[in-house]
Structures are given as C-alpha cells and as structure tokens.
Amino acid sequence: MEQKKLTRNNVILLTCLIVTIFFFPALATHRLLLRDIIFTAIILSGIFSLDFAEKTRRILIASGAVTICLSWLNYFFTNDLLGFISFLSFFCFNLFITVFMIRHIARSKQVTITIIINSINGYLLIGILGAVLLAMTEIVQKFFLHMDTPAINFAGSGAAGFHDYLYFSFVTLTTLGYGDITPVSAFAKSLTIVIAIAGQLYLTILVAMLVGKLLSRPEKSNNKL
C-alpha cells in the first residue's frame, strides 16, 4: 500500500479514536448508537491502517464484518450474552491490530509521520481495549456469576455506561488515579494493575525505540555553505 494511503488511513483511525475519547462521553443521549457507529468506524479504519498481507487482510475483513454485525445486533436486540460476545469480538479484533501496529513500529527503520501516528493510535487503542475489558468484567460478574458486589464502584447515582469505563481506563492507563472510580472485585483490581502497567511499558518502550531509530540514522552529508 502506498505511504500516502497508509498515512491517510491512520489519520482516519486517529480521528475515530479522538472522537471516542473526547466527544462520546460528553453526549447525554444516543450514546449506544454513537458507540456502535464509532466502533464500526474504528474497525473499518483499523483494517487499512497497516500494510497487511492480502491473506491477513481478508481474514481481518471477515472478522471485522462479524464484529460489526454483533455490535449492531446487540444494539437492536439488547442481551447480556450478546453484549459480552460483541465486546469480546471487538476486543480480540483490535488487540490484533494493536499488536501488529506495535510490531510495525518496532520493525520500521525510519521515524516518519505515519510511524508517529501509529504510535499515538496504539496508545489510544490500549485505553479503549481496557474500557472494553472493564465492561466485560462487569457483565460477567453481574449477569453470569450473579455476584452481589459490583466489579467497579462508580461515583454518582446513575447507572454506569461505556463512557465511565472509558474514563476509568484512561485515568488508570496514565496513572492519574483520581479515585472517584475504584475497582472492587479481585479480578477488577488485577485488570486495573494490568492497564496501568501496559500504559507505562508502552510509553517507555516506545520512546526508547523511536529515540534509538533517530540516533541510528546515517549522518547526512554536510550542507554547503
């Protein structure tokens, strides 16, 4: 795939992720509809965000189509089991994209604008994947294990939504730790630790890789005076 197309596709993915983080929590109505629209956009742009082999891309298109169908089925036919499966499918799909994105950054020989956007997308995807895992944990404990204790204690009296998991995931990922939302169950606490460690490891390893690539560039010939 041409470099310009890769850059454009990564900009589209970055736009979708920014909309998810900054605008989705601010909307009071139609959050579920907007969530599914954004999820669909993230999946479609993720398929073309890297220069995958043709066989891999066909697999991604098929799995992405299944994930989109599950997400919209859950919107029209709200069901706990269907909701869990759609979240799981979305998580697996984007985990694959994130892993390949990190591998692409590690294997690149130069630091280009596409690599920088890839780096930002990878970090934002980790935060969104953390939110999906937290939402799945709540579903499993409440509706499948029938546990009285919630997985996460949310501030406020309203019912928790995906925007709350999104907020908590990024607060944990960046190790801000405001304390207004806290994990309660043992599994939620372990998951919180994993999200926090993943955020720090990603940043430290990423910075080391990018700095190493910049320092290892061959020196250009001296410019003429």
C-alpha positions in Angstrom: 0.0 0.0 0.0 1.3 3.5 -0.8 2.7 5.5 2.0 0.2 8.4 1.4 -2.7 6.0 1.7 -1.3 4.5 4.9 -0.9 7.9 6.4 -4.4 8.9 5.4 -5.9 5.7 6.8 -4.0 6.2 10.1 -5.3 9.8 10.3 -8.8 8.5 9.9 -8.3 5.9 12.6 -6.8 8.6 14.9 -9.8 10.8 14.2 -12.2 8.0 15.2 -10.2 7.4 18.4 -10.2 11.1 19.3 -14.0 11.3 18.7 -14.4 8.3 21.0 -12.4 9.8 23.8 -13.3 13.4 23.7 -16.8 13.6 22.3 -18.5 10.3 23.2 -18.5 10.9 27.0 -19.9 14.4 26.6 -23.1 13.3 24.8 -26.0 12.6 27.1 -28.3 11.0 24.6 -28.0 8.3 21.9 -24.7 7.0 23.5 -25.3 3.4 22.5 -26.0 4.4 18.9 -22.9 6.6 18.7 -20.8 3.9 20.4 -21.7 1.4 17.7 -21.1 3.9 14.9 -17.7 4.7 16.3 -16.8 1.1 16.9 -17.7 0.4 13.2 -15.5 3.3 12.1 -12.6 2.1 14.2 -12.9 -1.5 12.8 -13.0 -0.3 9.2 -10.2 2.1 9.5 -8.1 -0.4 11.5 -8.3 -2.9 8.7 -6.5 -0.5 6.3 -4.2 1.2 8.9 -1.3 -1.1 8.1 0.2 -2.8 5.0 -1.1 -6.3 5.8 -0.6 -9.3 3.6 -3.6 -10.0 1.3 -4.5 -13.2 3.2 -4.3 -11.4 6.5 -6.4 -8.5 5.3 -9.1 -10.9 4.0 -9.2 -12.5 7.5 -9.4 -9.1 9.1 -12.3 -8.0 6.8 -14.2 -11.2 7.6 -13.6 -10.9 11.4 -14.3 -7.2 11.2 -17.6 -7.8 9.5 -18.6 -10.4 12.1 -17.7 -7.9 14.9 -19.7 -5.1 13.3 -22.8 -7.4 12.9 -22.6 -8.5 16.5 -22.3 -4.9 17.7 -25.4 -3.8 15.8 -27.4 -6.9 16.7 -26.7 -6.0 20.4 -28.0 -2.5 19.7 -31.3 -3.7 18.3 -31.7 -6.8 20.5 -30.2 -5.9 23.8 -29.0 -9.1 25.5 -26.3 -9.7 28.2 -24.8 -12.7 26.4 -24.8 -11.0 23.0 -23.3 -7.9 24.6 -20.5 -9.9 26.1 -19.8 -11.7 22.8 -19.8 -8.4 20.8 -17.4 -6.8 23.3 -15.2 -9.9 23.2 -15.1 -9.9 19.4 -14.3 -6.2 19.3 -11.5 -6.7 21.9 -9.9 -9.6 20.0 -10.0 -7.7 16.7 -8.5 -4.5 18.0 -5.9 -6.4 20.1 -4.7 -8.0 16.9 -4.5 -4.5 15.2 -2.7 -3.1 18.2 -0.1 -5.9 18.4 0.6 -5.6 14.6 0.8 -1.8 15.0 3.4 -2.1 17.7 5.4 -4.7 15.7 5.3 -2.3 12.7 6.7 0.5 14.8 9.5 -1.8 16.1 10.4 -3.0 12.6 10.4 0.4 10.9 13.8 1.7 10.0 12.8 5.4 9.9 10.6 7.7 12.1 8.0 9.0 9.7 4.8 10.8 10.2 3.0 7.5 9.7 5.0 5.9 12.4 4.3 8.7 14.8 0.5 8.5 14.1 0.8 4.7 14.5 2.4 5.3 17.9 -0.5 7.5 19.0 -3.1 5.1 17.7 -1.5 2.2 19.5 -1.7 4.1 22.9 -5.3 5.2 22.4 -6.3 1.7 21.3 -4.8 0.2 24.6 -7.0 2.6 26.6 -10.1 1.7 24.6 -9.3 -2.1 25.0 -9.0 -1.5 28.7 -12.5 0.0 28.8 -13.9 -3.0 26.8 -12.3 -5.4 29.3 -13.8 -3.5 32.2 -17.2 -3.5 30.7 -16.9 -7.3 30.0 -15.8 -7.8 33.7 -19.0 -6.1 34.9 -21.2 -8.1 32.6 -19.6 -11.4 33.7 -19.9 -10.7 37.4 -23.3 -9.2 37.4 -25.2 -11.3 34.9 -23.3 -14.6 34.6 -21.8 -15.1 38.1 -24.6 -13.3 39.9 -22.2 -11.6 42.3 -23.8 -9.0 44.6 -20.6 -7.0 44.7 -20.0 -4.9 41.6 -16.7 -5.1 39.8 -16.2 -1.4 39.9 -17.6 1.3 42.2 -18.7 4.3 40.2 -19.2 7.8 41.6 -22.7 9.2 41.2 -26.1 7.6 41.4 -26.7 7.0 37.7 -26.1 3.6 36.0 -22.6 3.2 34.7 -22.2 3.3 30.9 -19.3 2.6 28.5 -18.2 6.3 28.8 -17.5 5.6 32.5 -15.3 2.6 31.7 -13.6 4.6 29.1 -12.8 7.4 31.6 -11.6 5.0 34.2 -9.4 3.1 31.7 -7.6 6.2 30.6 -7.2 7.5 34.1 -5.6 4.2 35.0 -3.6 4.0 31.8 -2.0 7.4 32.5 -1.7 6.6 36.3 -3.5 9.7 37.2 -5.7 7.8 39.8 -8.3 10.4 40.7 -10.0 8.0 43.0 -13.6 8.9 42.0 -14.0 5.4 40.4 -12.4 2.4 42.1 -12.1 -1.3 41.4 -14.0 -3.5 43.9 -13.7 -7.2 42.9 -10.3 -9.0 42.9 -10.5 -9.5 39.1 -11.2 -5.8 38.5 -8.3 -4.8 40.7 -5.9 -7.2 38.8 -7.2 -5.8 35.5 -6.6 -2.2 36.7 -3.0 -3.2 37.5 -2.6 -4.7 34.0 -3.9 -1.5 32.4 -1.6 0.8 34.4 1.5 -1.4 33.7 0.6 -1.6 30.0 0.4 2.2 29.7 3.8 2.7 31.3 5.5 -0.1 29.5 4.1 1.1 26.1 5.4 4.7 26.7 8.8 3.7 27.9 9.5 1.1 25.3 8.0 3.3 22.5 10.2 6.3 23.4 13.2 4.0 23.6 12.5 2.6 20.1 11.8 6.0 18.5 14.9 7.6 20.0 17.0 4.6 19.0 15.8 4.9 15.4 16.5 8.6 15.3 20.0 8.2 16.7 20.8 5.3 14.4 20.1 7.3 11.2 23.1 7.7 8.9 24.6 11.1 9.0 23.7 13.3 6.1 26.5 14.9 4.1 27.5 18.3 5.3 25.5 21.1 3.7 27.4 23.5 1.5 27.9 27.0 2.9 
